[in-house]
């Protein structure tokens, strides 16, 4: 009789072999596959080939059992596979999983047990905006060739990456590689694209996967543009060397101790990828590094032999498969520096291999920095133009070069700068990566679209209350700043003690938290850093963390902040019930930070990294970091737990990139704190940095949602191609127009169709004459509204939340509403114009698709906040809203007003509210009015008194009837200014005389 352990081993081996044979193809009959494998195994294996045996094992299994893990790996792959011939269902759906079970020949009970143990991942996939491309990257075309991708995939799994995360990376990197040109094609093609991720969210993992797959497919020169700083370039080089290049390619026969990583703990701990021998000796190909962690690209001394490609068949071009797949690949990670790129260009001109034969991949990390062209050479950033020039030169020299930019800012200059369109504009594809599981980003520090009032918010339901702390300093009062700074430093020590407590009492083990850091970011000026270093040093040594005064401050902070937040957000991590349980760890925490008498590191130059002082790869760092630009982009501050941020930034992408507190915070997410300036002075204006980050977050969320919506193909063809994206960005930020006066967008967004969707224009005028005009336009509508407010409610079952509000109501004919909104004046007419075209289409088109519009004017439940408007001078509730960036307001509407309006327009189900249902009629839209009073007028406002019409912004939102759809299913319509330059994003204004072609 077989023992239970050996039975489990035999079963596991059988299933592992059977699934292994199916790993690169479609699911096949499981029982037949098991029986086939059993023929080569010991006698008795046959009894484990039945579905009944598998079913009995699953009934007793846990989600971490080895058999379940084996199935998790393969099921996840099938769940994620895109464009498969064996299923018509979308990836990551229950329907796709049902197809898998059917092909495997599994019964219902087996399928249900597998679903319980390995749930279908519903994670979002990458969003792709692309031109149509030639299909070449298929499993059939790569048969037997992949080497570096499988090794990289295995390394990630061995590191503990969840199978669905690895599968997501596999799918997302496929979307990039398949849009590059076929490296073996006789005709050269240069593809250019952009990959948009989130700040510190794993973009490097994506482009490492892209590089692995690209070299496996035949790309033989990979140039990674690794930022503008040595520290960023070195960080990227190490990551690629450790996870992709591997020990054998690094050493190339040299002694272990001669490696440039001999002083790196990860090298001696065996964390670098390894193949067992040189890949070329195992039937694959080697990767030759042209740069190392410590040495950027240098002019090659001996001719240029290191860049030469060995042709096994001299009479054939390098890109011929008979040469290409036997040649070594070259990898270099170079800094975006004019002199470095000049050396590379100079050396490439010398090599004997024709440049037109070399398949090249250029990966531009942080592509919105330095790579984009600037035109004002008199300014300090003129170097950027020089770098752009060198990148352009590389692309001209290398006709088989593919350019892929990576950025975390969707509104980056590569979207909008016309000067780049001939060089690095992403003409072929834009891919938006999904937000990774476990990622802590801008949304996790804000309460976007929260249905709760301020009074209802708690540490449980409010991200702001849990993680954000205000810095409020009047003027330049240093004493007040010191108080806020001391509180943040206390939090840093307290969270350090919490980490030690979790290592000891929570079972995480010694040194689980290798790094624990605090970032202070107030300025980019080195003089300011020196002054700040003095202040922080003084505060540290006077803090008394080992004495009674310091302990009392920490006790109060624990009781009022750490304890209540972690009690509801620790996610299973250990939390002391009393301060006395944490107290023994405070001394060791303070010593770990400042025991070497150096609790603070100033990072404002590469020397700080080169000396190893702030090198997270070489040592454990528990320190306070003071930094500016060196820490503002690209560089990962490991273990970042407390951020103290007062620096102002003039544009959205710069501000977002400064958000070093975004990232993965495993084991201490609840401890993360962000101290932000709420009354910072910028010129003559006072700004709230928290509101600034929230504004960017909303812009990004809306833009990513639009990309996702427009990426859906219609009749197999894309609705939006990359050359259409600049006008879309323009809808969010109207003042971002082509910077060169003789340039213009070749595409204009003509129509945005939005049946049953909430639309919220925000670009209202600022001139008094225009505001008065708009208020007078709406006055007759206000006069026609009901005298008594109607109560509306809508219960959102999925959130178990009921939205309630009261509103005055009215009705407008479709032609009446169209006439009114056609006359509204705007601060940026381009924002509303595509919506107005849609309203014209559904009102005056044949046939018309809207009969009338219900008008809602929400009224506050509490007394106050009322002004008198209209010819009758009736009181109406007003709304206090601020402009984010002239002329744009932030969010105008209140979330609780939306559901009822959406129901009336037919896009939500019956909520059971009689007042809402009484207004529901087919072909009916909804207008919601929001009279806004801006800050400069609120201070002198007399409640319930008349207000000059020029001091009111008559804002409105609308929901068109859910039935008002186009026949072809398209939601966007563009016009091409010059149809002879179809696909070109930006053209000279002189070309505008060409035909206007609408699509």
N, C-alpha and C positions, 0 to 999 in steps of 0.2 A: 504493500500500500504506500502511495506517495505521501510524504509528510506535507503539512500545510505550507511550510516555508518553501520547499522545493516545488510544490504545485504552483505557488504564486510566481516563483522564478521562471518556470516553464511557460506559464501563461503570459507573463510579461515579455519574455523573449519572443514568443510566437506573435504577439500583437505588435511588438516593436518591429519585427521583420516585415510583417504584412503591411503595416502603415508606412514603413520606410520605402517599400516598393511603389506605394501610391503617392509619395510625398511631392513629386513634381508633376503629377497628373490629376486625373479625376478620381472620385471615389469609385471603388469596384466592390463586387459582392464579397462581403467580409468572410463568410464561412468558407467560400471557395479559396480565398486568399490564404486563410489560416491552414486549410487542408494542404495547400501547395507547399507552404513553409514547413509543415510537420513532416513531410516526406524526407527532409534533410536533417531531421532532429532524432533524438534518441527514441526508442520504442516507448510507447505510452503517451507521447505528445498528442496523439490523435484525440484523446478524450477531452482535450481543452480547445478543440476547434469548433465547438457548437455554440450557437447563440445562447442556448440555455446555460452553458457554463459561464459565458460572459455576463449574462443577466444575474446569475447568483453572485458573481464577484462584485458586480456593481451594487447590489443590495447591501453588501457589507462594507463597501468602500467609503473612504473619506476623501475630501477634496484634495488632500496632499499625498494620497497614495501614489506609488510609482506608476501603476497602471493608468490611473486617472491623469497623471501628468503627461504620460505618453499620448493619450487621447487628446488632452488639452492642446498640445503642440500642433497636432495635425488638424483637429477641428477648427482651431483658430486660423490656420492657414487657409482652409477652405472657406471659412467665414469671410476672410478678407480679400480673397482672389477677385480681381476685377476682370470684366470682359471675358468670362469663361464660356466655352461652347456647351458645357454640360448643364448649365442652369440659366434660365432667363430671369431669375430673381435678383434683386439688388443685393450687394454685399452687406454683411452684418445685419441681416434680418432673420426673423423666425422662418420666413418662407424659404430663404436660401438654405438654412439648416435642415428644413424638412426635405429639400431636394437631396441633400447629402445623405440623410438616413435612407431615403428611398433607393438611391444608387448603391448604398451599402447593403441593402436588403434587410434592414433592422426593423423589428416590430415596434409597436407603439410604446410598450412599457420600457423597452431598452432605450428608446429615444427620450422618454420623459426622465429616466434616471440620469442619462448623460446631460440633459439640459439642466438638471438640478445641480449636478457636480461641475459642469462646465457651461455656465450660462452664455448665451450669445452676447458678444460684445456689441453694444449699440453706439460705440464711439464714432464720432464724425470722421469722415475721410478728408483727404486733401481736396481743396477747391481749385479747379483748374480753369483758367481763362486762356484759350489757346487758338491759334490758327489750326486749320486741318493739317495733319502731318502724315508723312509716309510711314507705314507700319514696318518696322524692321527688328525691334527688340522683342523677341518672342522666345519662349522656352526652347522651341525647335531650333532657332538660329544660334542658340548658345549651348547646344547639347554638348556636354563633356568639358566645356571650357571654364565655367565658373570656378574660381579658386579663392580669391580674396574676399568676395562677398560671403560665401559659406563660412569662412574662417572668422570674419567679423561678426556674423550673426551668432555663431557659437560662442564667441567671446562675450557678447552681450548677455546671452542666456546664462553662461557660467557666472557672470557678475551678479546675477539675480534679477535681471530685467524680466518683468512679466511677459508671458508669451504673446498676449494681445498687443503690448507696446512694441515688441520686436516686429510683430506682423504689421502693425501700423507703419513702422519705419520702412519696412520692406515695400509696402504698397506705395508710400509717399515718394520714396526714392525711385521706384519704377516710373512714377509719373514724370519725373525729371528726365531720367535717362532715355526713355522712349521718345522724347521730344528733341534729343540731340540728333545730329546727323549720323547715319550709318558710317562707322569708321572705315569700312571696307568698300564703300561705294566708289565707282570710278569717277563720278562727278562730285566735285567739292561743293559743300553747302555749309554756311556759317549760321548756326542757330544761336539766338540770344534770348535769354530768359531771366526771370526774377523769381526768387523764392522768398515769400514773406512769412516769417515766424513770429514768435513773441520774444520780448526781451528776456535773455537768459533762460530760454526754454528748450534748449537742445538742438539748435540749428547746426552746431558742429557735428552732432551725431548724424544728422541728415546728410550733410555734404560729405562726411566720411563714407557713408553708405553709397552715395552717388559716385564718389571716386572709386570705391571698390568695384562697383558694377561696371563703371566706365572702363577701367583698365582690364577687367575680365573680358569686356566686349571688344577691346582692341585699341583704346586710346593709349598712346605711348609716351606722351609728355603731359604732365599735370603741373600747372602753375597755380598755386594758391596765393592770392594777395591777402596777406594776413594782418591787416590793420596798419596804422601809421606809427605804432610804437613798438620798440623792441620787445617789451613785455608781452604784448598781444601776439606778436609773431612767434615768440618762443613758446607761448602757451599753446598755440595752434599746432606748431611743429611737434611738440611733445605728445599731444593728444593723438595725432596721426601716426607718429612713430610707435606709440605704445599699443594702439588698438588696430592698426592697419598694416604698417610696414613690417613690424615684428623683429625679434631679436636677431634672426639669421641675416636678414637684409641690413640691419644696422651694423652688425659685426663684420660680415663678409670675410670670415675666416680669422679675424683678429681675436686677441685674448679678451675674455669677459671684462677684465679690469681696465682695458684700453678704451672701452666705450665712453662716449660723451655723457652717458647716463650712469657712470660708475658711482657717482655720489648721490644718485636718486634712490630713495628708499624703495620705490616701486620696482626698480630694476632688480635689486637684491631679493625682493619678496616674490619675484616671479610673476608680476602682474602684467608684464609686456607680452603681447601675442607671440606665440612660437609655433613653428611648423615641424620641428624635429630635424630638419636639414634645410639646405638652400632649396627654395621652391623649384629652381631650374633642374635640380637633381631628382626631383620627385615628379617630373613631367609637366610642371607649370612654368612660370617665368618669374624672374626676380624684379624687385623694385630698387633702383639705384637712387639714393638720396643726393640731391645737389646742394642741399643746405642741411644744417644740423640745428639742434636747439640753441646753441650759443653763437653760431656763425651764420649770418645772412648770406645771400648770394655774393660770391666773389668772382672777379674776372678769372677765367681759367688759364692756368699758366702754360701747359703743354698743348699748344694748338687749341683744339676744342674737342679732343677725343672723348671726353666724358659725356658730351651731348650727342655724339655720333650714334646712329642706330645701325646695328649690325644686320646686314641683309644676308639671309641664307641663300636667296636666289637673286644675285646681283642684277640680272636682266629684267627683273620685275620691280614695280614700284613698292615702296615700303608698305603702303596700305593694302596690297594684295594679301589675302589671308595666308598664303604660303610663306610670306615674310613676317607679317604682322604678329601672328600668334606664336612665333618663335623668338620674338625680340623682347628684350627687357624694357620695362617702363622706367621713366625718369620722373621724380617728384621733387619739387622745390616749393618751399614756403617763403615768400619774399615780402619784405616790408614795402608799403606804399611810399616809396622814397624815390625822388627823381634820379639820384645818382645810382642807386641799386638797379632800377629798371633800365637805365642807360647801359649799364654793364651787360645786362641780359640781352638787350637788343643788339648790342655790338657783337657779343659772342655768337648769337644765333645767325648773324650775317656771315660768319666764318665757316660754318659747318658744311661738309661736303654733301650730306643728304639733302636733296632738294626740299626746301621748306614746304612746298606745295604737296609733298607726299606724307607729311607727318600729321596724324590725327592728334589734336591738342585739346585739352580741357582746361579752361581758365575759370577758377572759382574765386569770386571776389567777395570776401567776407566783409560785412559792414559796408555794402556797396554804395550806400548813400553818403559815406564819408570819404572825401578826398578824390574818389573816382570821378565824381560828376564834374562837369566843366563849369568854371566860373569865368566871367568875362572882365571883371574889374581888376586889371593887373596891378593897379596902384595900391591895392589893399594887401594886408599881410597874407591872406589865403591864396595869393596868386600861385603858390606852389601847387595847389589843387589842379589848376589848369595844366601845369606841366605834367602832373601824374596822369591826368586824363589823356594828354597828348601821347604819352608813352604806351598807355593801354591801347589807344587807337592804332598806334604804330605796330604793336604786337598783332593786333587783329588784321591789319593790312598785310603784314609779312606772312602770316600763317592762315592761308585761306581755308584750311580744315580745322581752324580753332573754333571751339564752342565756348560761349561766354555765359556763365550762370552767376548772377549776383544774389547775395543773401543779405537780408535786412530785417529789422524788427519794426520798422516804422512804415506803415502803408502809405503815408503821405510823404515819403522820402523824395528827394529831388529827382531820382531817376524816373519818377512818374511825371514830373511836371517841367523839368528844365529842358527847353527846346534845344539847347546846344548839344545835348547828348544824343539826340535822336539818330544821328548818322553813326554813332560810335557804340554806345552801350544801352540804348533804349531797348527794352525787352520786347522786340517785335514778334517773337514766336510764342512766348508763353509767360504767364504770370500764375504762380501756384501759391495759394495761401494754405499754410500748414495748419492742421487742427490744434487746438489747445490741448496740451498733454495732460493726462491724469496725474494728480498729485502736484500740479504746477500752482504756484501762488503768484498770481498776477494782479494787475490793476483792479480787476473786478473784486478780488478778495479783500481789498482795503476800502471798498466803497459799497454803498447800499443802492445800487442802480435799480431803478424801477421798483423800489420797495413799496408794498401796499400799506406799510405801517406808518402811523404818525410818530413824531418825535417822542411823544409820551409813551408810546407802546414799545419802543425799541429797548432791547436789553443786550447783555453780552451774548446771549444765545442767538438772537436773530439779527444783530447789527454788526457788520464787519467793521464799521467805523468805530463803534464803541469798544470792540474787542482789541483792535490793533493800532488805532491812530490816536496820538496824543498831540495837543496843540502847543505850538511855541508862540506866545503872544508877548512881544517886546515893543514897548512904546519908543519910537524913534531909534536912537542908537544907545539906549540905556544898557550899558554893559552889565550892570548888577543884575538886571532882570534876565538877561541872556544867561548869565552865570547860574541863576537859580534853575532855569529850564535845563541847562546843560548838566548841572549836578544831578538833577532828577533822572535824566537820561543815562548818566553814568551809573547811578545807583541801580537802575533797571538792568544795565549791562552786567553788573556784579551779581545781582539777584538771579538773573537768568543763567549765568555761569554756574551758580550754586545749584540751580534746578537741573542743569545738565549733569553735574556730578552726582546729584541725588538719583537721577534716572539711571545713570551707569551702575550705581551701587545697589539701590533698592528696587529699581525697575527691571533688573535683569538684562540690561543692554551690554554690560561688560566694560572693562577698563578700556579707555581710549576710543570708545565708540564715537564720541564727538571729537574728531581730530582737530577741528578748528572752531573757534568761537570769537566772533569779531563784532566790533561796533564801528560804524562809518560816520564821520563828521564831515559834512560837505557844505561849506559856507561860501567859498570863493575859489576862483582858479588862479589867483595871484599868489606867487610864492611868498611875498612879503606878508600877506595876510596869514599864510600858513605858519610862518614863524611866530607871529603874534599869537595865533590861536594855540600853537604848541605850548607857549608859555602859560597861557590861561588854563589849558587842560591839565598841564603838569601840576600847576599850583592846586587846582581843584582835586586832583587825584591824591596828592600827598596830604591835603588837609581834610580829606573825606572821612578819615577815622573808621575805616571798615572793620578794623579789629577791635575798636573801642566801643564804649557805651553809646555815644552820640550817633555813630554810623549805624550801629545795630538797630537803634530805635527808628531811624529813618527807613531802614530796610524792612523792619517789622511792619511799619505803617504801609509801605508800598506793597508788601506781600498781602496784607489783609484787605487792602482796598483795590488792588489791581490783579496781581498774579493769581491769587487764590480763587477769586470769583470767575475770572476768565478761564483758567485752566480747568476749573470744576466742570465746565460745560463744553470745553473745546479741546481737551487733552487727547481725545480719540484713543483712549485705552492706555496712554502713557501714565507713569506713576506721578501722583500729585500728593505732596505732604498735607495731612489734615490740619496741622498747626505749624506756626513759624518755628517752634522749638524743634520740630523734626528736621527742618531745613538748616537751622542755625549751625550745626557742626560742619556743614559744607561751605559756609561763607568764607572762612579763613583760607582753606585750600584753594577756593576759587580766586580770591584776591591775590594769593601768592602765585598761582598759575599765571595770572595776568601780569603782575608787576614784581614778581620775585627776583627777576634779573635787573631790577631798577630801571627797566625800559618798558613801561606799560603802553607806550604810544609809538606808533610808526608814522612818519610823514611820508606820503607817497606822492611826490610831485616831479619825479625824474626817473629815468630808467636805471640810474645807479642804485636806487632802492631795491630793485629787483635783482640787478646783476650782482650785488653783494650778498644776495640771499636773504636780506632782511625781511622782505615781504614776499618771498617765494613759497607759495602754498604747496608746491610739489616736493620741496626738499625738507620741510619741517612742519611740525604742528604749531599753529599760530593762534594764541589767545591774546589778542591785542586790540587796542583802540587805533583805528586808522584815520588819519587826517589826509584828505586828498582833494584834488580838483579834476582837471581834464583827464589825467592819467587813469582815474577810476571812473570816468563818466561814460565810457563807451567800450563795450566788448569784453573788458577784463572782468573775470569772475572773482568776486570777493567771497571766498569760501566761509561757510559757517556764519554768515551775516545774520545777526539777530536783532540788533538795535541800530536804527539809522536816525541821524540828526541832520535835518536838511533845511537849509535856509537860502540856498542859492537860487537866484532868479535866472530864467532863460527866456530868450526872445521868441522862440518858435517851438512848435509842438514836438517835432522829432528830437530836438535837443533835450527838451524837458523829459520826454519819455525815456530817452537813453540814459538819463541820469538815475533812473529808477533801479538802482543796483539791488534794492530790496526784493525785486521780483526773482523767482527761481524755485527750486525744490528745497523744502525744509523738513525733511523726514525726521520725525522724532521730536521736533520742537516747533512745529507750526503755531501752536497756541502761545508760544513765548515771544513771537515776533512782534516788535513794536516799532512804529514809525512816528517820529517827532517831526512835525512839519510847521513851517512858518505860516501863520494865518493872517499876518498884517505886515507883509513885506513891501518895501517901497521900491517901485520901478519908475524912475523919472519922477513925475508929479503924481503918479497913480499909486494907490495902495492895492496890493493884490493878495489873494488867498491862494497859496500854493496847492492846498488840498483841492480847491475848486478847479484850479488849472489842470491837475491830473485827472480829475473826474471828467472835465470837458474833453480831454484827449481820449479818454477811455470810451466815452460815448461816441465820439467821431469814429474811432477804430471799430467799435462793435457794429455800428451802422454800416460802415463801409465793407467790413468782412461779410456781413449779412447780405449786402447787395451783391457782392461777388458770388456768394453761394447761390443766390436766387438766379442770377444771370448766367451762371455756368451751366445750367440745365440746357441741353441741346434741344432744338426743335427740328423735327424731321432729320435728325442725325447731324445737323449743322449747328455751330456755335452761335448763340445770340449776340455775344460780345467777343470781339477779338482784342488783343492787347492795344492796338492803335486807338480803340474806342475808350480806353480806361481814363486817359487824361480828362476828357470832358466829364466823366463821372466824378472824379476827384474834385473837379471844379464846382460841382453841385454842393459839396460839403464846405469848401473853403473858396468862396467866390473871388476873393482878392488875389488868389494864386493864379495869375495869368502869365502867359509867356513873358519872360523878362526882357527879351530883345524886342525892340519896337518894330522890327521888320519881320517878326515871326508870328504865326498864328496856328491854332489847331486846325488840322485838316478835317476833323470830324466835329460835328455839332450834334449834341443830344437834342432831338426834336420833341420826343414824346416819352413820358414815363406812364405806363398803364398800371393802375393800382386798384383793381376791383376788390372791394371788401377789405381794404387795408387802411390802417390809420396813417394819414399823411400830415406832417407838421412843418409848414414853412417857417423859417426863422429869420430871413434876411429883410427885416423891416427898415424903412427909411429913418434917417436921423434929423432931417431938416424939418423945421416947424411947419412950413407950408405944406409939405407932403403928409405929415402926420395929421394936420387939420383936414386936408383933403380926404384922407382915409376915414377919419372919424365921422365926417359929414356923410360919406358914402353909406356907412353902416347905421346912421341915426334913424332912418325910416324903418329899418329892420328891427332895431331896438324898440322903437315905438310900437311895433306891431306884436311884440311878444306878450304872452299871457301876464296878467297882473299878479297871479299867485303862482308860487313855485310848485312843481310836481316832484314827488319823491320817487327816485328810481333805485333799484337794487339789482345786482347780478351775482349769483353764487358761482365761484370758480371751484368746481369739485376737485380738480387735480391738486389745487393748493389749499383746499378747505378754507377759503377766504371769501367773504361777501363784501363787495364794493357797494357802498351806498352814497348817494348825493342827491341834492335837490337842484332843480334848474327851471328857469323860465323857458317856455316853449313857444315855437312858432313854425310857420311853414312858408317856403318860397317855391315858386314855380321854377322849372329847370332853366328856362330862358332868362328869367329875372336874376337868378343866381349867377349864371354865366356872364350876363351884362355887368353885374356888380364886380365880380372878381377880375374881369377883364380891365376894369378901370382902376383897380388898386395899384398904388405906387409902391415901389420896392427899393431897398438899398442896394440890392444886387438882383436885377430882373432875371438874370440867367438861371437863378435857382428855381423860381416858380414857373418859368416859361414852359418847360416840358410837361408839367402838371396841367397848366392851362390848356395846352394843346389837347391833352387827353379829355379834359372837361368839354372842350369844343367838340371833340370827336363823338362823345357819347350823348351830347345834347343836340347837336345840329346834324349829326350824321344820318344816313339812311340805312337801316331804321334807327331812330333814336333809342337810347338804352337807359334813359333816366326820365322819370315823370316829374318828380318833385324832390325837395330837400326839407328835412326836419331841422329846425334851428334850435340848439340848446345853449342856454347861457347859464352855466353853473353858478349857484349862489352859496356863499359860506354859511355853515350851520350856526356859527357864533355871530353876535352883533359886531359891528365895526367893519373896517376895510370896505367902505362903500363910497361911491361917488355918484353924482347926478349927471346923466348923459341924455342925449337925444333932444328933440324939440320939446318934449313934454317935461324934461328935467327930472325923470324918474330915477330913483336910486338903483344902482346895480353894483354887485360885488366886483372889486378890482383885484388884480393879481400882481404881486411884487416879483418881478423877474429882472435879471441883469443880462446885459450883453456880454458874451464871452470875448468875442473879437468883432469889432465893428465891421459890418452891421449885424453880425449874427448874435442872436440870443442863444442861451443854452436851452435846456428842455423847457417848453412852455406849458404843456398840458399837465394835468394831474392824472396819475395812473388809474385812479378809481373812476374816472369819467369814461374810460375807453370801452369797457366791455359792453355797457348798455348801447353805446353808439354803434359798435360793431354788430350787435344783435339786430338793431333796427335796420341796418344796411344789409342784413342777411348772411353775415359770415360766421355767426355763432348760433348755437342751439337755443331753444326756448328755456329761459331761466325760471319760469314759473312766476314772474312778476307781471301783474296785470297792467301796470302803467307802461312798462316797456312794451309788452305785447300789443297794447292798443295802438302803438305807433308803427308796428311792423307791417309793411306793405311791399309787394314785389316792385322792383325798379325804383326804389327810394334810397336816397343818400342822406348823409347827416353832416351838418356844419356845427361845430362847437366854438363859441365865441369866448375870447379871453381878453377883456380890456386890461392892458398892462400899464402900470405907473412905474417909471424908472426911478432909481435911487435919488437923483438930483431933485426930483419933484416930490418924493415921499416925505422929505423933511419939513416941507411947508404945507403939506396937505391937511385940510380941515375935513374930518370925517363927515360923510353924508352931505357934503357941500358941492356945488357945481365946480367942475374943473375945465379949464380952457382946453378945447379940442386938440390944440397943438401939443399938449402935454400928456396925451393918451396914445398908446400904441394899440390899435385895434387888431390884435392877433386872432387868427382862427386856425382851426384844424378841420380836416374833412375826411369822410369815408364815403367813397363812391359805392353804388350798389354792387353787391357781390356778383351779380349776374352780368355786369357791364364789361364783358371780356371780348377780346378780338378773336376773329375767326381762326387766325393762324397760330394763336397761343403765344405770340411774342409780347413781351412786356416793355421792350425798348424800341425806339425807332431813331436812327441817326440819319444825318445828311452828310454827304461828302462834299466838301467845298470844291476840290479839284479832283474830278473823277479819273483824270489821267494819272493821278498819284494814289490810287486806291491802296490802302494798307500802310501808307506813310503817315506818321502821327502828326508831324508838325511841318509846315511848309512856309515858304516866303510869301509875304502878303501880295507880292507882285503876281503870284500864281493864282490868286483868288478869282481871276477872270475866267478860269476853267469852268466846265459844266458842273452844276450841282446835282449830285446823284444821291437819292434817298434810298436807304435800306432799312 
